[in-house]
Amino acid sequence: MRKALVIALLGIAAVLPLVRYRPAPAGAHPVAAPAPAASSSIASAPPNPPGNQSVVDGPEVDSDFGPYQVRVTFSGTRITDIALITEPGDRHSQRIANAAAPTLRQEALQAQSAHIDTVSGATATSEAYAQSLQGALDAKGH
């Protein structure tokens, strides 16, 4: 009787994640839709912001998992926004990049530099993000 109860509980525990699984809706991707090539990119040229704002794209940085690139918006010399505009084409790397990007963005905005901590579980993403950000800062003369 005791073995049967344990087996039943283990069976329920094994099936429960399958019952609760909810796949993401088709086409749901907050950064960019994957392109047929190895990377996805939203735009090729930065927009022209108003006033004393400027936008600089960092260099595309290749990692073991694919390319990463950021777009940095400046107000004078202050970093006001950072967006991940190029990321690897595979879904696993995209999930990692999308999970890490808000933390990396927040840290870079606070630090006003590319000297940011690595996000746990997203080492390659963090390093490529910081390298692309540093390239944008260098291009701006920051």
CORHU-V326874 format. One record per helix or strand. SS is the DSSP state (H for helix, E for strand). FROM is the first residue (numbers start at 1). TO is the last residue. If there is no record, write none. Layout:
BEGIN
SS&FROM&TO  SS&FROM&TO
END
This chain:
BEGIN
H&2&20  E&39&41  E&53&57  E&61&63  E&66&75  E&78&88  H&91&111  H&123&140
END
